[in-house]
Amino acid sequence: MVITLMIGSFVAILNQTLMISALPTLMHEFDMPSSTVQWLTTGFMLTNGIMIPITAFLIETFTTRQLFLYAMGIFAE
């Protein structure tokens, strides 16, 4: 259990670090000011924070198979 939590924490930090390192490229490629890119980062972090309790609710409500098939169906559209 502890190892799973440690891996999850590491991936979350890595995910945020990768987003921050991509900011200069986003600014250059899309010709956006730094304030707009900072809002993108805020939105990204807010979405992550909102999805954690939603994911917990979905895992409690549906089976893993149902969630997987539904997610693949949405992704394939």
N, C-alpha and C positions, 0 to 999 in steps of 0.2 A: 504494500500500500504506500509506504513512504517513498519507494523508488518511483512508483507511478506519479506521485505528486511532484517529486523532484524533476522528473522528465517533463511533466506538464508545465511547471514553472519555467524551466529552461526554454522550452519552445515558445512560451508567451513572451519572454524577454527577447529571444532571438527574433521573433516576429516584429516586435516594436523596433528593435535595432535595425532590421532590414528596411523598415518603412522610413526611418530617419535617414539612413544612408542613401535612399532613393530620391530624397527631396531635391538635391541639385539637378539631377537628371530630369525630374518632372518639371522643374522650373524652366530648364533649357528647352526640352522637347515641346512643351505646350505653351511656351512663352507666357508664363504666369508670374505674377509678383510673389514675393515670399509670404505675404499675408494670406493670399489665397491657398498656398500650399500648406501653411500652418493650419488653416481651417480643414483641409483634407485630413491632416494628421489627427486633429481633434475629432472629426467625424469617424475616422477609423477606430480610434480608441473608444469612443462612445458606443459604437456598434458592437465592439467586442464586449464591453461591459453589459450591454443589454442582452446579448445572445447567451451569456452564461446562465442566468436564471431561466430563460426560455428553453434552453437545451435541457436543463434539469427537469423542467416540467414535461417536455416531450418524452424524455427517457422514462419517466414515471408513468406516463399515459399510454404510450405505444410500445410495441416490441421492437427490438433492434432490426428485425427483418422488415417490418412495416416502414420504419424510418428510412432505412437504406433504399428500399424500392421507391418510396415517395421522393426522396432527394434525387435519386437517379432520374426519375421521371421529370422532375422540374428542371434538372440540369440539361437533359436531352432536348427539351423544347426549344 
